[in-house]
Amino acid sequence: MTERASGVEPVVTARGLRVRYPDGRMVAVGGLPFTVREAERVALIGPNGSGKSTLLRAILGLVRPDAGEVRVFGRDPARDFDVIRPRLGAVLQDVDAQLLAPTVREDLAFGLDPRTLSRDEIARRVEGAAMAFGLETLLDKVPHYLSGGEKRKVALAGALVTEPDLLVLDEPFAGLDPRSRAELVAMLREAHNRRGMAVLLTTHEVEELTGLVDAVYVLSQESVLRVRDTPEAVFQMPDLLAAANVPVPPMARLLGALRAHGIQLDPSISDATELGVVLAERLAAGGTIEAEQEMMQTQAQAPAAVARCRPGAALPAWCRGVEVVRRAR
């Protein structure tokens, strides 16, 4: 029986890692043991230089720790990389370094072993991955000339076409505009629902994590794993996040402002429309809701705005769901 089937071994475990790079630089990651369980989605957040990439490299078998222990599917990834490789999928921060084939079609097929898969099976998987990620019209294009969002879709599709048990993503949202980020989040959710693989990701775009991951580790500036908890719980720890140079997401700030006004809402609410619908339900019962939100624009923050969500009031973007419900009543 395999570790995946038995459920005895976590997918990933790491603790007390210390890695010395060829230039003499030493990176140590201490604190809590790091664990990713079967089918679990875990995010690692923290400031630049705190050791996030080192931890991911150790998990992927790209560096061998000088001290500590890392296990993937119960094995040493640096020593047994060839054994665990078929069960791993990865998208690195520099996707250009991953897209090496002359066409998207060939790139998607690159990780599929023709020694174990028939030509028809490889073609089926490539076509299926292209359809799942909306890449059908790009299959014969040169990856180098695609947009940033398209390149990340191709890299993600290529990582998933092998049907891995663990997907590792290093800064998957870096450099993407809001629309591309939203598309990638939706694709990751769909891929997890369809495949049920474990997911480990690092990101600075923490506002995307609610509803996307099950657990968040916070890595401090001193390379210490301080906390492992749900995104909703972590985002209610502003002092911890500030010490790790991680911003509190706008929606979490707004929910905190509502709590300060005595309004308790589900902390898993992740978008403005969903919040508006919940507020509308309160209004339907005759209540009045007042809250303060720092309105977020695409590139910059606007000043804090105070809005009263009730008939006749001027409603900001986060109250649009309220207005939609009102019009439908």
C-alpha positions as CSV (number, residue, x, y, z in Angstrom):
1,M,0.0,0.0,0.0
2,T,1.4,3.4,-0.9
3,E,1.6,6.4,1.5
4,R,-1.1,8.1,-0.5
5,A,-3.5,5.1,-0.2
6,S,-2.7,4.4,3.4
7,G,-3.0,8.1,4.6
8,V,-0.3,7.3,7.2
9,E,2.4,9.6,5.9
10,P,1.8,13.3,5.2
11,V,2.6,14.4,1.6
12,V,5.3,16.8,2.9
13,T,7.2,17.2,6.1
14,A,10.1,19.5,6.9
15,R,11.7,20.8,10.1
16,G,14.9,22.5,11.2
17,L,16.3,23.0,7.7
18,R,19.6,24.6,7.1
19,V,21.0,25.0,3.6
20,R,24.4,26.3,2.5
21,Y,24.5,27.7,-1.0
22,P,27.7,27.6,-3.3
23,D,28.4,31.2,-2.6
24,G,28.7,30.5,1.1
25,R,25.3,32.0,2.1
26,M,23.5,30.0,4.8
27,V,19.7,29.9,5.0
28,A,18.0,28.3,8.0
29,V,14.3,27.8,8.4
30,G,13.2,27.1,12.0
31,G,10.1,27.2,14.2
32,L,7.1,25.0,13.6
33,P,7.4,21.8,11.7
34,F,6.1,22.2,8.1
35,T,3.5,19.8,7.0
36,V,1.2,19.3,3.9
37,R,-1.3,16.5,4.2
38,E,-3.0,14.6,1.4
39,A,-5.4,16.8,-0.7
40,E,-4.6,19.8,1.5
41,R,-3.9,23.2,0.1
42,V,-1.2,25.1,2.0
43,A,0.2,28.6,1.5
44,L,3.6,29.9,2.8
45,I,3.8,33.7,3.2
46,G,6.5,35.9,4.5
47,P,8.9,38.7,3.5
48,N,11.5,38.4,0.8
49,G,14.7,36.8,2.0
50,S,12.9,34.9,4.8
51,G,13.6,31.4,3.3
52,K,10.4,30.6,1.4
53,S,12.2,29.7,-1.9
54,T,14.8,27.7,0.0
55,L,12.1,25.6,1.7
56,L,10.4,25.0,-1.7
57,R,13.7,24.1,-3.3
58,A,14.4,21.6,-0.6
59,I,10.9,20.1,-1.0
60,L,11.5,19.8,-4.8
61,G,14.8,18.2,-4.3
62,L,16.7,21.1,-5.9
63,V,18.9,21.6,-2.9
64,R,20.2,19.2,-0.2
65,P,19.9,20.5,3.4
66,D,23.0,20.5,5.5
67,A,20.9,20.0,8.6
68,G,17.3,19.2,9.4
69,E,14.9,16.8,7.6
70,V,12.6,17.1,4.6
71,R,10.4,14.2,3.3
72,V,8.1,14.1,0.3
73,F,5.8,11.0,0.1
74,G,8.0,9.6,2.9
75,R,11.2,10.0,0.9
76,D,14.2,12.3,0.8
77,P,13.5,14.4,-2.3
78,A,17.2,15.1,-3.1
79,R,18.2,11.5,-2.9
80,D,15.1,9.9,-4.3
81,F,14.1,12.5,-6.8
82,D,13.6,10.1,-9.7
83,V,11.2,8.1,-7.5
84,I,9.0,11.0,-6.5
85,R,9.3,13.0,-9.7
86,P,6.3,11.4,-11.4
87,R,4.1,12.5,-8.5
88,L,5.2,16.1,-8.5
89,G,4.1,19.1,-10.5
90,A,5.7,22.5,-10.2
91,V,5.4,26.0,-11.5
92,L,8.4,28.2,-10.7
93,Q,8.3,32.0,-10.4
94,D,10.3,32.4,-13.6
95,V,7.9,30.6,-16.0
96,D,10.1,31.5,-19.0
97,A,12.7,29.1,-17.7
98,Q,10.1,26.3,-17.8
99,L,8.6,26.9,-21.3
100,L,11.3,25.4,-23.5
101,A,9.5,23.5,-26.3
102,P,8.9,25.2,-29.7
103,T,5.1,25.1,-29.4
104,V,2.6,25.0,-26.6
105,R,1.4,21.6,-27.6
106,E,4.9,20.2,-27.3
107,D,5.5,21.9,-24.0
108,L,2.4,20.4,-22.5
109,A,3.5,16.9,-23.7
110,F,7.1,17.4,-22.4
111,G,6.5,15.8,-19.0
112,L,4.6,12.8,-20.3
113,D,6.8,9.7,-20.7
114,P,6.4,8.1,-24.1
115,R,7.9,4.9,-22.6
116,T,4.9,4.4,-20.3
117,L,2.1,6.3,-22.2
118,S,0.9,5.6,-25.7
119,R,0.8,8.3,-28.3
120,D,-3.0,8.4,-28.2
121,E,-2.9,8.8,-24.4
122,I,-0.4,11.6,-24.6
123,A,-2.5,13.4,-27.2
124,R,-5.7,12.9,-25.0
125,R,-4.0,14.4,-22.0
126,V,-2.6,17.4,-23.9
127,E,-6.0,18.1,-25.5
128,G,-7.7,17.7,-22.1
129,A,-5.3,20.1,-20.4
130,A,-5.6,22.7,-23.2
131,M,-9.4,22.5,-23.0
132,A,-9.4,22.9,-19.1
133,F,-7.2,26.0,-19.3
134,G,-8.6,27.6,-22.4
135,L,-5.5,27.0,-24.5
136,E,-7.0,25.3,-27.5
137,T,-6.2,28.2,-29.9
138,L,-2.6,28.5,-28.6
139,L,-1.5,24.9,-29.0
140,D,0.6,25.7,-32.1
141,K,1.9,29.0,-30.8
142,V,5.4,29.7,-29.7
143,P,5.4,30.0,-25.8
144,H,8.0,32.8,-25.8
145,Y,5.5,35.2,-27.5
146,L,2.6,34.6,-25.2
147,S,1.4,37.1,-22.6
148,G,2.4,36.7,-19.0
149,G,-1.0,35.3,-18.0
150,E,-1.0,32.9,-21.0
151,K,2.5,31.7,-20.1
152,R,1.4,30.9,-16.5
153,K,-1.6,29.0,-17.8
154,V,0.6,26.9,-20.1
155,A,3.0,26.3,-17.2
156,L,0.2,25.3,-14.9
157,A,-1.4,23.1,-17.5
158,G,2.0,21.4,-18.1
159,A,2.4,20.8,-14.4
160,L,-1.1,19.2,-14.1
161,V,-1.0,17.2,-17.3
162,T,1.0,14.5,-15.5
163,E,-1.8,14.2,-12.9
164,P,0.5,14.8,-9.9
165,D,-0.3,14.1,-6.3
166,L,1.5,17.3,-5.2
167,L,1.5,20.7,-7.0
168,V,4.1,23.2,-6.0
169,L,3.6,26.9,-7.0
170,D,6.2,29.6,-6.4
171,E,4.6,33.1,-6.6
172,P,2.0,32.0,-9.2
173,F,0.3,35.4,-9.3
174,A,3.4,37.5,-9.6
175,G,3.2,40.1,-12.4
176,L,-0.5,39.2,-13.3
177,D,-3.2,41.8,-13.7
178,P,-6.4,41.4,-11.5
179,R,-8.3,39.7,-14.3
180,S,-5.5,37.1,-14.9
181,R,-5.1,36.5,-11.2
182,A,-8.9,35.8,-10.9
183,E,-8.7,33.4,-13.8
184,L,-5.8,31.6,-12.4
185,V,-7.5,31.3,-8.9
186,A,-10.6,29.8,-10.6
187,M,-8.4,27.4,-12.5
188,L,-6.6,26.3,-9.4
189,R,-9.8,25.7,-7.5
190,E,-11.2,23.7,-10.4
191,A,-8.1,21.6,-10.8
192,H,-8.1,20.8,-7.1
193,N,-11.8,19.9,-7.1
194,R,-11.2,17.7,-10.1
195,R,-7.9,16.0,-9.1
196,G,-7.8,16.3,-5.3
197,M,-4.0,16.8,-5.2
198,A,-2.1,18.5,-2.4
199,V,-1.1,22.0,-3.2
200,L,1.8,24.1,-1.8
201,L,2.2,27.7,-2.9
202,T,4.0,30.9,-1.9
203,T,2.6,34.3,-2.7
204,H,2.7,38.0,-1.8
205,E,-0.9,38.4,-3.2
206,V,-2.4,37.2,0.1
207,E,-5.9,38.6,-0.8
208,E,-6.2,35.6,-3.1
209,L,-5.8,33.0,-0.3
210,T,-9.3,33.0,1.3
211,G,-11.2,30.2,-0.3
212,L,-8.1,29.0,-2.2
213,V,-6.1,27.3,0.6
214,D,-6.9,25.4,3.7
215,A,-4.0,26.5,5.8
216,V,-1.4,29.3,5.9
217,Y,2.1,29.3,7.4
218,V,3.6,32.6,8.3
219,L,7.4,32.8,8.0
220,S,9.0,35.7,9.9
221,Q,11.8,38.0,8.7
222,E,14.1,35.8,11.0
223,S,13.1,32.7,9.0
224,V,11.0,31.2,11.7
225,L,7.7,29.5,11.0
226,R,5.5,31.3,13.5
227,V,1.9,30.2,12.8
228,R,-0.1,27.5,11.0
229,D,-3.8,28.3,10.8
230,T,-6.7,29.0,8.4
231,P,-6.5,32.1,6.2
232,E,-9.4,33.6,8.1
233,A,-7.6,33.2,11.4
234,V,-4.2,34.4,10.2
235,F,-5.7,37.5,8.7
236,Q,-7.1,38.4,12.1
237,M,-3.5,38.6,13.5
238,P,-2.4,42.1,12.2
239,D,0.6,42.4,14.5
240,L,2.0,39.0,13.4
241,L,1.4,39.9,9.7
242,A,3.0,43.4,10.2
243,A,6.1,41.8,11.8
244,A,6.4,39.5,8.7
245,N,5.9,42.5,6.3
246,V,2.6,41.0,5.0
247,P,-0.4,43.3,4.4
248,V,-3.8,42.4,5.8
249,P,-6.1,41.9,2.7
250,P,-8.7,44.6,2.1
251,M,-11.6,42.3,2.7
252,A,-10.2,41.1,6.0
253,R,-9.7,44.7,7.0
254,L,-13.3,45.5,6.2
255,L,-14.6,42.5,8.1
256,G,-12.5,43.7,11.0
257,A,-14.1,47.1,10.8
258,L,-17.6,45.5,10.8
259,R,-16.7,43.5,13.9
260,A,-15.6,46.7,15.5
261,H,-19.2,48.0,14.9
262,G,-20.6,44.9,16.5
263,I,-21.4,43.1,13.2
264,Q,-20.1,39.6,13.2
265,L,-19.9,38.0,9.7
266,D,-18.4,34.8,8.3
267,P,-14.6,35.5,8.0
268,S,-14.4,33.2,4.9
269,I,-16.2,35.9,2.8
270,S,-13.7,36.7,0.1
271,D,-15.3,39.1,-2.4
272,A,-17.4,42.2,-2.5
273,T,-20.5,40.7,-4.1
274,E,-20.7,38.0,-1.5
275,L,-20.4,40.5,1.3
276,G,-23.1,42.7,-0.3
277,V,-25.5,39.8,-0.4
278,V,-24.9,39.0,3.3
279,L,-25.4,42.6,4.2
280,A,-28.6,42.7,2.2
281,E,-30.0,39.8,4.2
282,R,-29.3,41.9,7.3
283,L,-31.0,44.9,5.8
284,A,-34.0,42.8,4.8
285,A,-34.6,42.2,8.5
286,G,-34.7,46.0,9.0
287,G,-31.1,46.6,10.3
288,T,-28.7,49.4,9.5
289,I,-25.1,48.7,8.7
290,E,-22.3,51.2,8.8
291,A,-18.7,50.3,8.0
292,E,-15.4,51.7,6.9
293,Q,-13.4,50.3,4.1
294,E,-10.1,51.3,2.4
295,M,-11.3,51.1,-1.2
296,M,-8.8,49.3,-3.4
297,Q,-8.1,50.3,-7.0
298,T,-6.1,48.2,-9.5
299,Q,-2.8,49.9,-8.8
300,A,-3.3,52.1,-5.7
301,Q,-5.3,52.6,-2.6
302,A,-8.0,55.3,-2.4
303,P,-8.8,57.1,0.8
304,A,-11.0,55.3,3.4
305,A,-14.7,55.6,2.6
306,V,-17.6,55.4,5.1
307,A,-20.8,54.2,3.6
308,R,-24.2,53.5,5.0
309,C,-25.8,50.5,3.1
310,R,-29.4,51.4,3.2
311,P,-32.0,52.6,0.6
312,G,-31.0,56.0,-0.9
313,A,-27.4,55.9,0.2
314,A,-24.5,56.2,-2.3
315,L,-23.0,52.7,-2.3
316,P,-19.3,51.9,-3.0
317,A,-18.2,48.8,-4.9
318,W,-18.4,46.5,-2.0
319,C,-22.1,47.2,-1.5
320,R,-23.1,46.4,-5.1
321,G,-24.5,43.1,-4.0
322,V,-26.9,44.9,-1.7
323,E,-28.2,47.0,-4.6
324,V,-28.6,43.9,-6.8
325,V,-30.7,42.2,-4.1
326,R,-32.8,45.3,-3.6
327,R,-33.6,45.6,-7.2
328,A,-34.6,42.0,-7.4
329,R,-37.0,42.2,-4.4
